[in-house]
Amino acid sequence: MRAVVAGVVLSAALAGCGGRPEGVLIPVPDDVPGTNRVNMVVATTRALADGPDVFSGERGQEPRYAEITVSIPPDGTRKVGDVQWPQHVPGNPATEFVTTKLDELTQDQAITWFNRRIKQTPRRQALVFVHGYNQRFDDAVFRFAQIVHDSNSTKDVTPVLFTWPSRGSLLAYGYDRESTNYSRDSLERLLTFMAKDPNVGEISIIAHSMGNVVTLEALRQMAIRNGRVFPKIKYVMLASPDVDVDVFHTYMREIANAKERPQITMFVAQDDKALAVSKRVWGDVPRIGQVDPEQEPYRSEFEKYNINVIDLTKLKTDDPLAHGKFAASPEVVQSIGARLAEGQTMTDQRVGVGESIVKLTADTATTIGTAAGVVIAAPVAVVDPNTRAHYGDHLHNLGNSVSDTARSSTALVTTPVAQ
């Protein structure tokens, strides 16, 4: 009961972020003085969406590409570290993030855009962002634009967003996790292309949360396949990595054994509540993004692999889950920009109360627990748009689970026991 109460209290805090309209990426005119623009190229393994959101959370059969320009409200009118989401469509460029351009590209067109832009970038540096769990396409686009702008890197890097199929739902953790495996080959091919492009001087990567899985998988594969991580991949920043500590060791063993490897910086926080939940879900094995870097065996392991660890535990931000500190903190995100210029809440927590209740009660991995959560969350779905958006899927999945359970139980009763 204490766990349920704690979960509901946390959910109530998260619900304050509310919902948002569809179609926020539909381009709008921007003639507001002082707005800031971030122009990026997108590579994605997502499928095209039927509606106005461009790319869905489903898996595409082949990589797709796009060029997007995001307009950010004038400096001084917004809080650094936050994404100012449109309250309705069309958004207001004076106070909210909007897009002014969104064009789907062929692979050849994407390469042309990339080469033209990289030649205009000092030191010809590309910055690749790999988002985390529970991220819709618009989440990833606006968050990356915020990081590029708030780190003062708009003119110093060529922004490349790699976005993998995430359904943007709290209950789609398993689907999202499998989607990282689905996407690792595509990310490796993208990084390999960029590393072999003679126009590129160096590549930096920022990965957040579950995005660390697809990133480390791609780098591990590259190290095994080529005996090295391509030397143009110079800097890798791992933010709040949702990676099993033992699995992280296997990743680093292969990457570290390569002849060449990037410099790695990791951002950790012991108060990361999202990683605390992930630890419970994955057999109570610690996540590497939540460990104390001064404690053994982690201290020795980080020293062994020459990983620079930045502990953000004492840093306070507006992120209620403490899972996106490095993007939400003006000091941290600007220090990242300074490092990029020198040569080197990622996640928006808009989770509904009802969804969190369902997730909390479903942690027992039983149909009964899920059913209880759906029943408790039903009244919440009426008033909470985030819960309402996914409530039908919860009911559908619950129905399948009940049917499967019934069939399994019947088979167990009717099948003769082997003598």
Secondary structure by P-SEA (a helix, b strand, c coil): caaaaaaaaaaaaaacccccccccccbbbbcccbbbbbbbbbbbcccccccccccccccccbbbbbbbbbbbcccccccccccccccccccccccbbbbcbbbbbcaaaaaaaaaaaaaacccbbbbbbbbbccccaaaaaaaaaaaaaaaccccccbbbbbbccccccccaaaaaaaaaaacaaaaaaaaaaaaacccccbbbbbbccaaaaaaaaaaaaaaaacccccccccbbbbccccccaaaaaaaaaaaaacccccbbbbbbbcccaaaaaaaaaaccccccccccccccaaaaaaaaaccccccccccccccccccccccccaaaaaaaaaaaaaccccccccccaaaaaaaaaaccccaaaaaaaaaaaaaaaaccccccccaaaaaaaaaaaaaaaaaaaaaaaaccccc
